[in-house]
Amino acid sequence: MKRKIYLEDTPLAVAQKRLLDAVEFLPRTEWISTVDALGRVTAEPIFAEVSMPNYHASAMDGIAVKASSTYSAHEKNPLKLRRGTDFQVIDTGDPIPEQFDAVIMIENVHMIDEDTYEIIEPASPWQHIRQIGEDVVAGELILPAHHVLRPVDLGAMLAGGVVEVPVISRPKAAIIPTGTELVYPKKKIERGEIPEFNGTVFASYLQTWGAEPVYKGIVEDNYVKIKEAVLEAVETSDFVLMNAGSSAGSEDFTVHVIQELGEVMMHGVATRPGKPVVIGQVKGKPVIGLPGYPVSAYLALEWFARPLVYKYLGLSEPVRTNIKATLGRRVVSVMGAEDFVRMTIGAVRGKFIANPLTRAAGVTMSMVRADGLLRIPTTSLGYEQGEEVDIELYRPLEQIENTMVFAGSHDMTLDLLATAIHKAAPDRFMSSAHVGSMGGILAIRKGEAHAAGVHLFDENTGEYNIPFVNQYLRDVPYVLVNLVYRQQGWIVPSGNPLGIQKIEDLKRDGLTYINRQRGAGTRLLFDYLLKQAGMKPEDVYGYNREDFSHLSVAAAVAGGTADCGLGILSAAKAFQLGFVPVAEERYDLLMTREFYESEAGQLLLSVMTSERFRRQVEDLGGYSCRDTGKVVYES
């Protein structure tokens, strides 16, 4: 097969419209039990079969009477009524005897004896009576077509005698993951294997939107087998989703298969991430080739598969809530494509603060942690720190409003702290932005965070944090509270095969180091160690390669792309790596006095100092909680 390169830059809105305009669905109808119809979409208008109630029924416990026979009743002229002739005792829901047309509540009746009751107020015709059809009248329209059935709708239909309901069959969406490297998820993954989890995510999204996912299983990178899978899928599904193989590599067959079997409408959209999307038709059925990288795939799934589901069901797509938020960090873009940046968000001093998560298309956790999405237009170069932007929310607004914003240095105990806070107060949440210790101090100064993790070593005084905080927060009343002491050291492969013991060992030829980002406390410590050893940055191969967390450094060592990195023991343990201790450092939380004294601040302090939290932290290894919760310094 001759290889062809496609990949266009079709604007997203144009691509979506072109797809929807080209598709004409013929939705199927099925009849199902009303009690099983929650969340389904009505295929036609629903009319009541019977009235509810279908008889005149008492709305109260009391006595049924003829209203006209009670008009003379007065507190100065009590009226005596005889059982059987003038009244009949009745309970709520009982049919009204034909000779009566009103109900008097039992509270307003005085019983003289078993057969004689007395009233002092007259009844009005039809008082306290539910007349036939008060709720539902036979023949009445209960629900329109293309209506998503809610719990109350099921009740109304059953009350109206509708025990079976015509609904639109869920559109069938075939899912075909492709890739020779893919394996079904398992506990132990061998080198070169990638667990196939995108299919599960696709299926879950499709179910949420109202479709019926049909998982076809993994298909290896073989042109003939992929073509056979697509041909089978279009025969049994309403549209087809192919995952991976949508770019322009030597084994990216998606576009060529669609071209041979049908029509390629577009290959490539002007977005980051998500560019290598293929949109086409085979035998009149939409076929969408989604990128293999998870974030790209999930965004493209929403852009193109969700509109298809809602069009099939005859529904309008739901719109997420948008808010104005202030950027805690600069976000850079390149003109020519729309950028979609995952964000964490919280409310600080009455305004929303948003910080970008990693923008790598393969980082699934960026979607897990995202509170919202920042959309950067094709004509923009990005936004500056402190600029106000529009954010599309992934989480409810009330959760965002109750989220504590942490900035600063990364530490694994922050994840434990977030969990503990939410457990102690289910309406409270916590988000963390790994911007380094200096970035955290500046966020506190600008009012863009509630707390900041800091571990900055001052080589002139030998003190942690206080000299730096005093320098940058001269006019901001603050409190510095210890969270933990932790071990910093060389993270190396298990067994330390290169025998790394001291910083001078990093000068060896062929040894690769991975560094932390500028402004991180770990970076300052490393630079201090370099200076003490009389070394220069250029002496260390990999000095300029930066990462933003201890876990990322450990992952690089575990993956073999680095031989060493400076980080904490708990990160090394998480990847079963070797660790050579270098120094114990103090890791503090910096807060404004206002936040420290607030209800949220005191909740944070109580969680930090709980015995349960201390045990969890020390179980990670490399931590000491001997001063956790202690005020180290305050201004």
N, C-alpha and C positions, 0 to 999 in steps of 0.2 A: 504493500500500500504506500503510495506516495504521500509523504508528510506535508501538510499544509499548516501555515501559521495564521491564526485569526486574531482574536483579541482586539476589540474596538474599545471606544470610550463613550458608550452611549449613556447620556444622563439618566440617573435613576428614575426620575418621574416619567421620562419618555419611555424607558424600558417597561415600566409597570403598565403604562397606558397601552402600549403596543401589544403586550401579552393579553390584557383583558379584552381589548377590542377584537383580538383574533379568536377568542374562545367563545363557543356557544355550547352551553351544557343543556342536556335534556334530563332534568332531575327525575329520579324514580320516586314513587310513593309506596309506602308500606303502612299497613294497619297494625298497631300494637296496643297492648293493654294500657289504659289510661294510667294505672298505678305505676307503670314502668316508663312513663313518658317524660320524666323530669329532664329538662335541658334540651329536649328535641324540638324541632321546628315544624309547626303545623303546615301541612301541604295545601290545605283549603280552609275556608271559613268553617267554624264549629258552631252549630246551632243546638239549642237545648231540645232534648227529646221529651222531657216532662217538666212540669212546674215544680218549684221548690219554695215553700211547702206546697203540696198538692191538695191540701185541705186547709180550712181556717183553723189555726192552731193557737192555743193559749200561749202568751208570752210571759206569763207570770203564774206562780202558785196563788190560788185564791178561789173565788166563786164566779161562775158564769151567770149572768143575769140578762134580763131584757132592759136596755137602758131606759126606755120610756116609762117603765114601771118604778123607777127609782128617783124620778124628778122631785118628789115631795120630801126627800130626805134632807134633814138639816140638823145641826147640832142642838137646836132648840126643839126639834121635832124628829127624833130618831125614828127610822123606818124599820119595822120588823119584817123579815122575809122568811118564807116557809120552804124547807127543803123539798125538792121535787116539783113544786109549783112555781115558786119565785126564784129559786136558785139551784145550782148544782155545784158541789165541790169539784175543783179541777186543778190539775198540776200543769207545770210548764210543758208544752209540747202536746198536750191532750187535744183531741178534736173538740171544737165548740159544738154543743148540741144545737140542732136546727132552730129551736124556739128562742135561743139567746143570741145577743149581739154585742156583749161587752163582758169584760172581766174586771172584778174589783180585787186588788191585792189583799192577801190574807191579813196583812198588817193593819188594814183599814176596816176590818170586820170584827165585831164583838159577838162572840158566841154566847147566847143565853142558855141554850141546851142543844142536844144533838140535832134537833130538827128546826131550831129557830135561831136565826142570825140577825144582828142589828147593824145598820149602817147610818152614818150621820152626814154623808156627802153623796150626791147623785153621781151616776156614771154617765159618760158620754158614749154615743154609739161607736163601736169598734175600738174602744180603748183597750190597750194591752192585748190585742189580738193580731197575730201574724196572718194576714190574708193570703189566699191562694196566689202564688207567684210573687210574693213580696221580694224574694231573693232572686229567683230565676223563673221566667215565664216560658212555657213551651213554645218553641219556634223562635225564641229570642237569640240574637247573635251573641255568643259567649266570647269568642276570640276570632280575630282575623287570620288570614293566611300569613305565612312567613313570620310567625310569632314564636319566640323562644319560650318554652313552657316553664313556668315557675311553680313552686309549691302551691301557691294560692290558686293558680289556674287549674291544677289538677282537682282541687276541691270543688271549684265552680263547675267543672265538667261533670264530675261524679254526681254533684247535686242535681245537675240538669239531665241525668240519665245517660250521659255519654260514657260508656264503659270501654269503648275502643276508639282510638283517635287516628286519623290519617296524618302521617308525618313524612317529611322528606327523608328519604334514605340518606344515610351518611355517605358523602363522596368517598370513594375508595382511592387511597393514595399509595401507590407502590413505592417501596424504599429499596434501592439497590446500592449497597456499599461496594465499592470496587477497590482493589489493591492487593497485590500478592503478599505484601507485608502484614496485612491485617489478620488478626486472630480473634476468636471469640473471647470475651473477658474472662480472666482467670487470676488466681492469686499470685502466681509466679510468671513473669513475662521474661522471655529469653531475649538476648541481644538481637536486634534487628526486627523484633516483633512489635506491632502496635495494636493495642486492644481496640476493637471496633465498638465504640460507644456512641458515635454520632447517630446511628440508627435508632437507638433507644431515646435519645433526645428528640429526634425528629418525630418519632411515634408519639411521644408524650405531648409535644406541642400540637400535633395534629389532632389528638384526642381532645385537648383543651379547646381547640377551635371548633370542634364538632365533626371532624372527619374520621374515617375508619382507616387506620394505617395497616398496610399489608407488607410485612417485612419479608423480603425475598432471600435474605442471607447473603453472605460475602461471595463476590465474584472476583476471581483473580484477574490480573492485568493481561487479558487475552481478548483480542478483538472479536473473534468469533463467539466466544462465550458471553461477552458483554452484549453483543448484538442479539444473541438468542434470548438473553434475559430481558432485554427491552421489548422484543417482539412478543414474548409471553406476557409481559406486564401490561402492555397497552390493550391486550385482548380482555383482561380481567379487571382493569382499574380505570378510574376517571382521569387521573393524571399520574405521572411517573417522576420520582425524584431519584437522580443518580448522584452519588456522593463520591467525590475525588475524581481525578482524571479530567477535570474541566479546564485545565490550563493549556499550555502549548508544549509540554515536554514530550519526549520520545514515546512514553507509555501513557500519554493522556489521550485516550481514545474516544471520550464522550462526544466531542463535537463531530468527529468523523462518523461515528455510528449514527448519530441523529441525521447528519447530512445524507448518508446513504439510504436510510430508511424513510426519511421524510424531508423536513425543511428546518434549517437553522435560521431562526429569526434574528438572533443577536448572540454575539460571543464577546463578553466583556462589558462591564458597566463602570462608569466613572465614580467609583467609591473606594475608600480605604477604611477598613478591609473589605473584601468581598468582590474585588474586580473580576476574577476569572469565573464568571457565571455564564452558562450556556442556556439559552432559551430557544426551544423549537417545538415542532409538532411531528408526531408520527401517527399515521392513520387517524388524523383529526384529534388526537389526544395530546394535551400539553406535556412536554418532557423538559424537565429542568435539571441541568447539571450544576450541582452545588460544589463549591470548593471543599478540599479535604480538611483544611485548617478549621478547627471547631468554631472560633469566633466568627470567621468569615461565613462559615456554613450556617450558623444560627441566625445571623443577621439577614443573609440572603434568603433563608427559609421564610422569615417573616415578611420580607419585601415582596416575594413572589408566590410562595405557597399559600400564605394566609389569605391574600386577596382572592385566590382561586376558590378556596373553601367557602368564603363568605358570598362570592358571586353564585356559586352552585346552590347555596342555601337561601339565596335571595335576601341576604341581610347586609346592612352597612357595617363596615369595619369599625370596631371600637377605637376610640381615641384616648390615649393616655394623658394624664394631667401634666401640664407644663408649669414650671416655676422659674422665677428670676433668681439666679444665684451668683455670688461673687467667687471668682476663681482664687484658690489658695496658691496655685502654681501657674506659671506660664504654660500655655499649650500652643505648640508650633505646628503649622500645617504648610502644605505646598499647594499652590494654585493648580487647578485643572481637574480635581476630583473632590467629591464630598468626603470629609473625614468624619468618622463616627467614633467618638472617644467615650469609653466607659468611665463613670465617675462615682466617687463616694461623696455623700452629702450629709450635712448636719446643720443644725441651727445654733448659731453663736451670737449671743447678745442681740437677738431680734432679727438677724439676717441669715440667709442660707449661705453656707460655705461649701464649695465643691472642689474636689481634688481629683486629678486624673489617675486612673489605674494604668497598668502596663498596656501598651497599644499593640503588642505582638499578637498576630492573628491566631497563633496556636495556643494561647494561654487561656485555658478553659476557666480557671479560677477568677479571671478578671470579670467574667460574666456572673459567676457565683457571688462575688463581692460587690458588684455594681448596684448602686442605688438609682442610677439614672444614666441617660445618654446625652452627650453633647454632640450636636450636629454642626459641623463647620462647613459653610458654603464653598463652592468651587472657586469663588473669587477672593477668598480670604487667605491670609498668611497665618492666621491663628489669633489668639487673644493673649493679652498681657495679664500678669498676676494682678489681682485687684479689680479686673474688669468684670462688668456684669454681663451674664450670658443667659440664654434660655436652655433649660434642661428638661428633657422628657423623663418623667419618673417611672422607675420600675417598681418602686415600693409605695405603699399608701403615704399620703402627705403627713398624717398624724405620726407615723413612725419616724419620718424624717425630722419632724419637729422635736421628737424625744430622743434624738441621737446625739451622744457625746462625741465630739470631734477631737481625736488625738492626732498630733503631728509629731515629727521628730524622728529619732532613731528607732530602727526596727528591733524588736525583741520578741521572742516566742511567748513570753509571759503575757504579752498584750492580748493574744488570742484567748488564753485562759481567763484573763480579766474580763474580756468582752462577754464570754459565756457566763461567768459568775455574776456579772452585773445583770444580765437579762434573766438569769434564774432568780436572783434576789428581787428584781422588780420587772415583771414581764412586759411592762409598757416602756421600758428603757432599753436603748440600744447603744452601740459604740462602733465607730468607724476609725480606721487608722490610715494615715498617709505617711509613707516611709520617705521622708524628705531630708533625713539626717538631723543631727542634733542642732546644728546652726539654723537649719530651716525651721525646726520646731520653735526655737527661741524667737525667731523673727515672726512666726505665725502668731505666737502669744502677743508680741508687741503690736501687731496689726489688728488684734482682735479676731483672728481667723481660726482659732482653736481653743478648746477648753483646757487641754493639757498637752504637754510635750514631753516625750522621753528624751533625756539628755545624759550623755556620759563623756563630757569633754575634759580631757586632761590638760592642765596648764603646766607646762614644763618649768616656768619661772617660779611658781609657788609650790608645785607638787600637789595641788588641790584639784579636786574634780568640780566642774560646773559653776561654782559660785563666782569666780573671776569673770567668766564669760557672761553670765546672767546679769551681774552688776553692770557690766559694760554696756549691754544692749537694752536693759530695762530700767534705766535710771529713774524714769518718771512713771513707772507702772508698779503699783504695789503687788508683790508676788509672794508665793509660798513655794518652797522647794521641799518636796517630800520624797524620802527614799522608797524606792520600790524593791530593789534587790541589789546584792553584790553578785557579780558573775565572773566566771573564768574566761579570759580571752587567751587564745593560743593559735598555733598553727594547725589548720585543718588539712589533713593529709590522707592519702589512701590507707586502707586498713593494713596494719603492720608496718607502716611508715617505710616502704621499700627503699626510698631514696635517703633515709637516715637524716631527715631535716630536724635540726635541734635549735638553731639560732638563725638570726636574720642574715648573717654572712653566708649561710648555705644557699641563699637564693641567688647568689652571683654565679652559680655553676652554669656552664653551657648546657643548653637543652632543657633547662628547668623552666616551667611556665607558671607564672603567678597570676592570681585574679584579685583585683583590688576592690575596695568599696568606693562609693561616689564621694566627690568633694563635699566637705561640710559634715560628713559622717564622723562620729567620734572614733570609730575604728580606723578610719583613714588618718585622723590626726595622730592616733597612737602609732600607727605604722610609720608615719613620717617622723615622729619623735624617735622611734627605734632606728630608723635610717640615719638620722642625725647623730645619735649616740654611737653608732657603728662607723661613722665617717663615710657613709655611702651616699650615692646620688640616685635619683629615680631611674636614670638610664642604666644603672647597674642591675636593675630587676626587669627581666623580660616579662611583659604583661602588666607593668605598672599602670599603664593608661587604659587597661581593660577594666571597666567599672560595672558593679552590680549594686542593687539597692536593698539587699537583705542578706542576713547570715545564711538563711536557707538556700538562697540562690547561689551563694559562694560554695556551700557544701554540695549542691547539686552539680556544679561545674566540676568539682573535684571527683565526685562519684561518677560523672559521665566521662571522665578522662580528658576533658578539654583544659584542665588545669592540674598542676601537680601540688599546688599549695594555695592557701588563702588564710588570711587572719580573720578569725571569727570566734563564736562562743561554743562551748562544749556541747550544749544541748542540740545545736544544729548538726554537729559532727555525729552525735549519737543517733539523730533522726535518720541518717543515711548509713549508719554502721561504719563510720570512717574512723581513722586514727586521729589522735589529738595530742599536741605537745603544749603544755601550759606555758604562757608567757607572763601574764599579769592578772591580778584580780582588780576589777574596776567597780566603781559605784555608779549604779544606774538609777537616776532620780526622775520623778515626775515634777515638771514645772507647771504651776497653775497661777492664774491671777488670784488675788485675795478674794475678789468678788465671787469667783467660781468655787474656791475652796470652802467658803462659808455658806454657799448655797445648799439647797436640799440635794441637788445632784452631786455636788462635791462631797458632801457628808456620806452619801450613799457609796460613792467611790471609795472613800476612806474606810468605811465599815466593811466593805467587801475585801479590800486589800489586807486588812488586819485579821480577817477571819482565819481560824485554824484550818479550815478546809482548803482555802486558797493557798495558804503557806505550804501545806502538805503537797498539793498538786504541783506547785512550783519546784519544790526541792526534789520531787520525784523525777523531774526532767533531767537532773544532773547538772552540776556546774554552777548551782545557785546557792546563795545563802540569804535567808530572810531575817537575819538577826536584827535589822533595823527597819523592816518594812512598816510603813506608816508613820515613821518618825519624821518630824519637821526638822530638816537639816539646816535651813536658813529661811528667814523671811524679812521682807523689807517694809 
